């Protein structure tokens, strides 16, 4: 079983319903470097890979996981780093199995390729849901919707 969730940081005012950003049209830097910081709860088949540092923007975490998945389509190994905390996850792919390793806390878990794809989709979906629940007006933010929002239906 894989558990992936974000725990919004109480010390980040951007989660507050009365918070308003300086610039109403938030961009990639705002979402990936400044606002909506959270701790990551990630448990893969009983192995706890959670990160509770100083908080990382939920969008940055989701995109970091998504980037690793995309890179593993053509490479067997990839290291990804969180933008603010420089926390590193290492991924190694062998056929249909992926190993996910962190140095802090030292942990290693295995999951299938399908589970990794589901994990990245869930992380992006959860980031979008948390942000737009706190600030419904951000559902209309083109960057957020296009990058981490729900898949478009045709």
C-alpha positions in Angstrom: 0.0 0.0 0.0 1.2 3.5 -0.8 0.2 6.6 1.3 0.9 10.0 -0.1 -0.4 13.1 1.4 0.6 16.7 2.3 0.3 18.2 5.7 0.0 22.0 5.2 2.4 24.0 7.4 0.7 26.0 10.1 3.5 28.5 9.9 2.7 29.2 6.2 0.1 32.0 6.0 -0.7 31.2 2.3 -3.0 28.4 3.6 -5.1 30.9 5.5 -8.5 31.7 3.8 -7.9 35.4 4.4 -4.4 35.4 2.8 -4.0 37.3 -0.5 -0.7 37.2 -2.6 1.1 40.4 -3.5 0.5 39.6 -7.2 -2.9 38.2 -8.0 -1.7 36.2 -11.0 0.6 33.6 -9.3 3.2 32.0 -11.5 5.5 29.0 -11.4 8.0 30.6 -9.1 5.2 31.5 -6.7 3.8 28.0 -6.6 7.2 26.2 -6.6 9.3 28.4 -4.3 7.1 30.7 -2.1 3.6 29.5 -1.2 1.6 26.5 0.0 4.4 24.8 2.0 3.7 21.4 3.5 5.4 18.4 4.9 5.2 15.2 2.8 3.8 12.0 4.2 5.0 9.2 2.0 4.8 5.5 3.0 5.6 2.9 0.4 4.7 -0.6 1.4 5.5 0.1 5.0 8.7 2.0 4.4 8.3 5.6 5.7 9.9 8.1 3.3 8.1 11.1 4.8 9.8 14.5 5.0 9.2 17.0 7.8 11.8 19.7 7.4 10.9 23.3 7.0 8.2 22.6 4.5 8.4 22.5 0.7 5.7 24.0 -1.6 3.3 21.1 -2.4 3.6 21.9 -6.1 7.3 21.6 -6.0 7.1 18.2 -4.4 4.4 17.0 -6.9 6.5 18.2 -9.9 9.7 16.7 -8.4 8.0 13.2 -8.3 6.5 13.7 -11.8 9.9 14.7 -13.2 11.5 11.6 -11.8 8.8 9.4 -13.4 9.2 11.1 -16.8 13.0 10.8 -16.6 12.7 7.1 -15.7 10.9 6.5 -19.0 14.3 6.8 -20.8 16.9 6.4 -18.0 17.5 3.8 -15.4 18.5 6.1 -12.6 17.6 9.7 -11.6 18.1 11.9 -8.5 15.7 14.7 -7.9 16.0 17.5 -5.4 13.5 19.7 -3.7 13.9 23.3 -4.6 14.0 24.9 -1.1 15.2 22.2 1.2 17.5 20.3 -1.3 16.1 17.1 0.0 17.1 14.3 -2.5 15.1 11.3 -3.7 16.9 8.7 -5.8 15.0 6.5 -8.2 16.3 3.4 -9.9 14.3 1.4 -12.4 14.7 -2.2 -13.3 12.1 -3.6 -15.8 8.8 -3.1 -13.9 10.2 -2.3 -10.5 11.4 1.0 -9.1 13.5 1.6 -6.0 13.0 4.9 -4.2 15.8 5.9 -1.8 16.2 8.9 0.6 19.4 9.8 2.5 17.4 11.5 5.3 15.8 9.7 6.8 17.8 6.8 5.4 15.2 4.6 3.8 14.6 2.5 0.6 11.4 1.2 -0.8 10.3 -0.7 -3.9 7.3 -0.1 -6.0 6.1 -1.1 -9.4 6.2 1.3 -12.4 2.4 1.4 -12.3 2.4 2.4 -8.7 5.0 5.2 -9.4 2.7 6.6 -12.1 -0.3 6.5 -9.8 1.8 8.1 -7.0 2.8 11.0 -9.3 -0.7 11.6 -10.5 -2.0 11.4 -6.9 0.6 13.9 -5.7 -0.3 16.4 -8.4 -4.0 16.0 -7.8 -3.6 16.3 -4.1 -1.5 19.5 -4.5 -4.2 21.1 -6.7 -7.0 20.0 -4.4 -5.4 21.4 -1.3 -4.5 24.7 -2.9 -7.9 25.2 -4.5 -9.8 24.2 -1.4 -7.9 26.8 0.6 -8.3 29.3 -2.2 -11.1 28.4 -4.7 -10.2 31.4 -6.9 -7.0 29.7 -7.8 -8.9 27.1 -9.8 -8.8 29.7 -12.6 -5.0 30.1 -12.4 -3.9 28.9 -15.9 -0.4 27.8 -14.8 -1.6 25.8 -11.8 -4.5 24.2 -13.7 -2.3 23.3 -16.7 0.6 21.9 -14.7 -0.9 20.1 -11.7 -4.7 20.3 -12.3 -7.0 17.5 -13.2 -6.6 16.0 -16.7 -8.6 17.7 -19.4 -11.6 15.8 -20.7 -12.2 15.8 -24.4 
